[in-house]
Amino acid sequence: MEATEERMAQVMKEVFVRKGYDDLASKILAILFLEPKEISMDELASKTGYSLPSISLKIKLLTGSLSAALTKTTKPGSKKTYVFMEKSDIENRFMETAKNGYESITRFAKENLPKLISEYKNKPTTPEKKKRIKIMENYLKALDESDEIIACMAKKISEIRNRRQTE
């Protein structure tokens, strides 16, 4: 890999790390993102410095992820497994995955915390308990505000994509 390609791979790896992927997943995703065609798992192992079993397991996990958009194939007459990352609309896939993960967390909190806060308020209170109640009430309020922000972001992304399609 030439120096410029290596730097591009490093930048993309860091992008995936910042999206919450671990080191190996980020390396794999960066390589696949920059690769215009499918790549063998042997080649991925060689490029990442990880063992083939580690690559195989991580690809299996990533393939199950909605955000990764990976497909595994084999070629006739070969036992090698090849992996390809679909690049079209990849940011939308990442946004959807992040949004779904966030919604799962907030839904859980919104379903469980109001009842607990109510129960906690009905018990004898001390200054510390009042502070805990306030912390949880503020957290629920912040979740509602975050939902508004995410809805605005999703709307803006949709507008940008629609504008890009008409250009």
Protein Blocks (a to p, Z undefined) as FASTA:
>chain_A
ZZklmmmmmmmmmmmmmnopafklmmmmmmmmmpmbdcdfklmmmmnopafklmmmmmmm
mmmpmklopacdddehiabdcddddfehklmmmmmmmmmmmmmmmmmmmmmmmmmmmmmm
mpccdfklmmmmmmmmmmmmmmmmmmmmmmmmmmmmmmmmmmmmmZZ
